[in-house]
């Protein structure tokens, strides 16, 4: 049996050849954007001013006294940000859209056909400078991508894990955008051949995924991802691979007519929409999100722990993913206030 891990830079060619999913949105278009300036040699984010952090694309410094856990996670990520990678991106035919919710709720856990993880509510119905989410942070270890035990589909299966803002429909709000950054981990099986690929991406849905093909990502890598908005039409994704001490930052803008509400923050493992259809979920076995935080402009700090009563602002709502037959395939467990354990089950396993 042949098993290979495909480097991200070769992923676009391989997807077209082996999976029949040529990049068509638009096909293989390299993306250009206004990059943040490179910091000077010897720059230390932990000692920088708020203006310097923003100017060079670093996430803002949390308050050490009022948010000690968030500050500690931020400081660790800044200390690991030693080598800057100028992102090189290509447009793909993949989308990480809003939650596709079902009508059934069991044990206060909502079900979805594309998301599993935790969603936090800010209670906002429009973008404002107090009640809307400003930043979401999460850390996770990249899982191994494989197809279900004993299954070989003859093609690709796709999964992504990410942190993001918006994408959740609530009373008075219909989700039509998601500002997000994450890692895709895909698995291919055809006869004796098994392949896998891993890469970093950013997206402001309904734009398609932007693959960052020159940022190294491998199973077992510890990633810190921060996604924030500076206003309703400007966002930044900051990612640190803390295993190899490399980081990158990307500025994002939505399509014309699309703007952020900031009504929700998410820590999600998703089965990806490819060529307009939901893909099969990769058997990722299990995955651990830690240091999960989200803040509103007004200072509300959200938690991943579920409210014992209802989905209240600042409290998490757990999402279980269902397959095309309505059976559970991925579910979360909250661990304390700021961590999530995700596991596969059913047909994905």
C-alpha positions as CSV (number, residue, x, y, z in Angstrom):
1,X,0.0,0.0,0.0
2,X,1.3,3.4,-0.9
3,X,0.8,6.2,1.6
4,X,2.0,9.7,1.0
5,X,1.7,13.1,2.6
6,X,1.4,15.7,-0.2
7,X,3.1,19.1,0.4
8,X,0.6,22.0,0.2
9,X,2.4,23.6,-2.8
10,X,1.5,20.6,-4.9
11,X,-2.1,20.3,-3.6
12,X,-3.7,22.3,-6.4
13,X,-2.2,20.1,-9.1
14,X,-2.9,16.9,-7.3
15,X,-6.6,17.8,-6.6
16,X,-7.1,18.5,-10.3
17,X,-5.4,15.2,-11.4
18,X,-6.5,12.8,-8.7
19,X,-9.8,14.2,-7.3
20,X,-11.1,15.8,-10.5
21,X,-11.6,19.1,-8.7
22,X,-9.8,21.6,-10.7
23,X,-9.7,25.0,-9.1
24,X,-12.4,27.0,-10.9
25,X,-13.4,29.9,-8.7
26,X,-11.6,31.2,-10.7
27,X,-9.3,28.4,-11.9
28,X,-5.9,28.6,-10.1
29,X,-6.0,32.4,-9.8
30,X,-3.1,33.6,-7.6
31,X,-4.3,36.3,-5.2
32,X,-2.7,39.6,-4.5
33,X,-3.4,41.7,-1.4
34,X,-2.1,44.6,0.6
35,X,0.4,42.9,2.8
36,X,1.3,44.4,6.2
37,X,4.9,45.7,6.5
38,X,7.5,43.3,7.7
39,X,8.6,44.2,11.3
40,X,12.2,45.4,11.8
41,X,14.9,42.8,12.8
42,X,14.7,42.1,16.5
43,X,11.1,43.3,16.8
44,X,9.5,41.9,20.0
45,X,5.7,41.8,19.9
46,X,5.5,41.4,23.7
47,X,7.2,44.7,24.2
48,X,5.6,46.6,21.3
49,X,3.0,49.4,21.5
50,X,-0.6,48.8,20.5
51,X,0.0,50.9,17.3
52,X,3.1,48.9,16.4
53,X,1.2,45.6,16.8
54,X,-1.6,46.8,14.5
55,X,0.8,48.3,12.0
56,X,2.8,45.1,11.6
57,X,-0.3,42.8,11.6
58,X,0.0,41.3,15.1
59,X,-3.1,40.7,17.2
60,X,-3.8,43.1,20.0
61,X,-2.3,42.5,23.4
62,X,-5.0,41.3,26.0
63,X,-5.0,42.9,29.4
64,X,-2.7,40.9,31.6
65,X,-4.7,41.6,34.8
66,X,-8.3,41.3,33.6
67,X,-7.6,38.5,31.1
68,X,-4.7,36.5,32.4
69,X,-5.4,33.3,30.6
70,X,-5.9,35.0,27.2
71,X,-2.8,37.1,27.8
72,X,-0.7,34.0,28.6
73,X,-1.9,32.3,25.4
74,X,-1.2,35.5,23.4
75,X,2.3,35.9,24.9
76,X,3.2,32.3,24.1
77,X,2.1,32.8,20.5
78,X,4.1,36.0,20.2
79,X,7.2,34.3,21.6
80,X,6.8,31.6,18.9
81,X,6.5,34.2,16.1
82,X,10.1,34.2,15.1
83,X,10.0,33.7,11.3
84,X,7.6,35.7,9.2
85,X,6.2,34.0,6.1
86,X,4.9,36.4,3.4
87,X,1.8,34.5,2.3
88,X,1.4,33.2,-1.2
89,X,-2.2,32.4,-2.0
90,X,-4.3,30.7,-4.6
91,X,-8.1,30.7,-5.0
92,X,-9.8,27.3,-4.7
93,X,-13.2,25.8,-5.4
94,X,-13.9,25.2,-1.7
95,X,-16.2,27.1,0.7
96,X,-16.6,27.2,4.4
97,X,-20.0,28.7,4.7
98,X,-22.6,29.5,7.4
99,X,-23.9,26.7,9.6
100,X,-26.5,24.4,7.9
101,X,-28.8,23.8,10.8
102,X,-31.3,21.0,11.2
103,X,-34.6,21.2,13.1
104,X,-33.7,18.6,15.7
105,X,-32.2,19.5,19.1
106,X,-31.1,16.8,21.6
107,X,-29.9,17.5,25.1
108,X,-29.7,21.3,24.3
109,X,-27.2,20.5,21.5
110,X,-28.1,21.8,18.1
111,X,-27.3,19.7,15.0
112,X,-25.8,20.8,11.7
113,X,-24.9,19.1,8.4
114,X,-21.6,20.9,8.0
115,X,-20.4,22.2,11.4
116,X,-19.3,20.6,14.7
117,X,-17.8,22.5,17.6
118,X,-18.9,25.4,19.7
119,X,-20.6,28.7,18.8
120,X,-20.8,31.8,21.1
121,X,-23.4,34.5,20.8
122,X,-22.8,38.2,21.2
123,X,-26.5,39.0,20.9
124,X,-25.8,41.6,18.2
125,X,-28.2,42.2,15.3
126,X,-26.0,44.7,13.5
127,X,-22.4,45.8,13.6
128,X,-21.6,48.2,16.4
129,X,-18.7,49.1,18.6
130,X,-20.0,47.6,21.8
131,X,-22.1,44.5,21.3
132,X,-20.3,42.9,18.2
133,X,-17.5,40.4,18.5
134,X,-14.1,42.0,17.8
135,X,-11.7,39.0,18.0
136,X,-11.8,35.2,18.3
137,X,-8.7,33.2,19.2
138,X,-8.2,29.4,19.3
139,X,-5.4,26.9,19.4
140,X,-5.4,23.3,18.1
141,X,-3.2,20.5,17.0
142,X,-3.6,19.5,13.3
143,X,-5.1,16.0,13.2
144,X,-4.1,13.1,10.8
145,X,-6.4,12.9,7.7
146,X,-7.6,9.5,6.7
147,X,-10.7,7.9,5.3
148,X,-13.1,5.9,7.5
149,X,-11.8,2.6,8.7
150,X,-12.2,-0.1,6.1
151,X,-13.5,2.4,3.5
152,X,-11.8,3.5,0.2
153,X,-14.0,5.9,-1.7
154,X,-11.9,6.1,-4.9
155,X,-11.5,9.8,-4.4
156,X,-11.0,12.6,-1.9
157,X,-12.6,13.4,1.4
158,X,-12.3,16.9,3.0
159,X,-12.3,18.5,6.4
160,X,-11.2,21.8,7.9
161,X,-10.8,23.2,11.4
162,X,-11.0,26.9,12.0
163,X,-11.9,29.9,14.2
164,X,-14.1,32.6,12.8
165,X,-16.8,35.3,13.2
166,X,-20.4,35.3,11.9
167,X,-22.0,32.5,10.1
168,X,-24.7,31.8,12.8
169,X,-28.4,32.7,12.1
170,X,-30.3,34.0,15.1
171,X,-33.6,35.8,15.7
172,X,-33.3,39.0,13.5
173,X,-30.0,37.8,11.9
174,X,-29.7,35.6,8.8
175,X,-26.1,34.6,8.3
176,X,-24.6,35.4,4.9
177,X,-20.9,35.8,5.7
178,X,-18.1,34.1,7.8
179,X,-14.7,35.7,8.5
180,X,-12.4,32.8,9.2
181,X,-9.0,31.2,9.1
182,X,-8.1,27.5,9.5
183,X,-6.4,24.4,8.3
184,X,-7.7,21.9,5.7
185,X,-6.8,18.2,6.0
186,X,-7.9,16.0,3.2
187,X,-7.6,12.3,2.5
188,X,-7.5,10.4,-0.8
189,X,-7.9,6.6,-1.4
190,X,-8.1,4.7,-4.7
191,X,-7.1,1.1,-4.7
192,X,-3.7,0.7,-3.0
193,X,-3.0,4.4,-3.1
194,X,-3.5,6.6,0.0
195,X,-2.7,10.3,0.0
196,X,-3.2,13.2,2.3
197,X,-2.7,17.0,2.2
198,X,-2.6,19.7,4.8
199,X,-2.7,23.5,4.2
200,X,-3.5,26.8,5.8
201,X,-6.4,28.9,4.4
202,X,-8.3,32.1,5.0
203,X,-11.8,33.1,3.8
204,X,-14.4,35.8,4.0
205,X,-17.4,33.9,2.8
206,X,-19.2,34.1,0.3
207,X,-15.7,34.5,-1.3
208,X,-14.1,31.1,-1.8
209,X,-11.2,29.7,0.3
210,X,-7.8,31.2,-0.2
211,X,-5.1,28.5,0.1
212,X,-1.8,29.8,1.6
213,X,0.4,27.3,-0.2
214,X,3.8,28.4,1.2
215,X,3.0,28.1,4.9
216,X,4.1,24.8,6.3
217,X,1.5,22.7,8.0
218,X,1.8,19.0,9.1
219,X,-0.2,16.7,11.3
220,X,0.8,17.2,14.9
221,X,1.6,20.9,14.5
222,X,0.3,23.2,17.2
223,X,-1.4,26.2,15.6
224,X,-2.6,29.5,17.2
225,X,-5.2,31.3,15.1
226,X,-6.5,34.8,15.8
227,X,-9.2,36.4,13.6
228,X,-10.3,39.9,14.2
229,X,-12.2,42.8,12.6
230,X,-11.2,46.4,12.6
231,X,-14.6,47.5,11.2
232,X,-17.5,45.8,9.4
233,X,-15.5,45.4,6.1
234,X,-11.9,44.9,7.2
235,X,-10.5,41.8,9.0
236,X,-7.2,40.2,9.8
237,X,-6.1,36.6,10.2
238,X,-3.0,35.9,12.2
239,X,-1.6,32.3,12.4
240,X,1.4,30.9,14.3
241,X,2.7,27.4,13.8
242,X,4.2,27.1,17.3
243,X,5.8,23.8,16.5
244,X,8.2,25.4,14.0
245,X,8.0,29.0,15.2
246,X,6.7,30.5,11.9
247,X,3.8,33.0,11.5
248,X,1.9,34.8,8.8
249,X,-0.8,37.5,8.7
250,X,-3.4,38.2,6.0
251,X,-5.7,41.2,5.6
252,X,-9.2,40.3,4.3
253,X,-12.1,42.2,2.8
254,X,-15.6,40.9,1.9
255,X,-17.4,41.0,-1.4
256,X,-19.2,44.3,-2.2
257,X,-22.4,44.5,-0.3
258,X,-21.3,42.1,2.4
259,X,-20.4,43.3,5.9
260,X,-19.7,41.8,9.3
261,X,-22.2,41.7,12.1
262,X,-20.1,40.1,14.8
263,X,-23.0,38.3,16.3
264,X,-21.2,35.0,16.7
265,X,-17.8,33.5,17.3
266,X,-16.9,29.9,16.4
267,X,-14.4,27.1,16.9
268,X,-15.4,24.5,14.3
269,X,-14.4,21.3,12.5
270,X,-16.3,21.2,9.2
271,X,-16.9,19.1,6.2
272,X,-16.1,21.3,3.3
273,X,-18.3,22.4,0.4
274,X,-16.6,21.4,-2.8
275,X,-18.0,22.2,-6.3
276,X,-21.3,23.2,-4.6
277,X,-21.8,20.0,-2.6
278,X,-20.9,18.9,1.0
279,X,-18.0,16.5,1.0
280,X,-17.6,13.4,3.1
281,X,-16.0,14.1,6.4
282,X,-12.4,12.9,6.9
283,X,-11.9,10.5,9.8
284,X,-9.8,12.8,12.0
285,X,-10.3,10.6,15.0
286,X,-10.2,13.3,17.6
287,X,-9.1,16.9,18.0
288,X,-8.4,19.3,20.9
289,X,-9.1,23.0,20.8
290,X,-7.6,25.0,23.7
291,X,-7.2,28.7,24.6
292,X,-10.6,29.5,23.0
293,X,-11.5,33.1,23.6
294,X,-13.7,35.7,22.0
295,X,-14.2,39.4,22.9
296,X,-16.7,42.0,21.9
297,X,-15.8,45.6,21.3
298,X,-17.6,46.3,24.6
299,X,-15.5,43.8,26.6
300,X,-17.7,40.8,26.9
301,X,-15.5,37.7,27.0
302,X,-17.1,34.6,25.7
303,X,-16.6,31.0,26.9
304,X,-16.9,27.6,25.2
305,X,-18.8,26.2,28.3
306,X,-22.5,25.7,27.6
307,X,-25.0,27.8,29.5
308,X,-27.1,25.4,31.8
309,X,-30.3,27.3,30.8
310,X,-30.2,28.6,27.3
311,X,-27.9,30.1,24.6
312,X,-27.0,33.3,26.3
313,X,-24.5,36.0,25.2
314,X,-21.1,34.9,26.2
315,X,-22.0,31.2,26.6
316,X,-21.3,28.4,24.2
317,X,-23.7,26.3,22.2
318,X,-22.5,22.8,21.2
319,X,-23.0,21.6,17.6
320,X,-23.1,18.0,16.5
321,X,-22.5,17.3,12.8
322,X,-24.8,14.9,10.9
323,X,-24.1,13.0,7.7
324,X,-26.4,13.0,4.7
325,X,-28.6,10.4,6.3
326,X,-29.1,12.4,9.5
327,X,-26.7,10.3,11.6
328,X,-24.1,11.9,14.0
329,X,-20.5,11.9,12.6
330,X,-18.7,14.5,14.7
331,X,-19.5,15.9,18.2
332,X,-17.9,18.3,20.7
333,X,-17.3,18.1,24.5
334,X,-16.6,21.3,26.4
335,X,-13.6,21.0,28.7
336,X,-13.9,23.8,31.3
337,X,-14.5,27.3,30.0
338,X,-12.0,27.6,27.2
339,X,-11.3,24.1,25.6
340,X,-13.2,21.7,23.4
341,X,-12.6,18.0,22.6
342,X,-14.0,17.0,19.2
343,X,-14.5,13.3,18.1
344,X,-15.7,11.5,15.0
345,X,-18.4,8.8,15.2
346,X,-20.7,6.8,12.9
347,X,-20.0,6.7,9.2
348,X,-17.0,9.1,9.5
349,X,-15.2,6.6,11.8
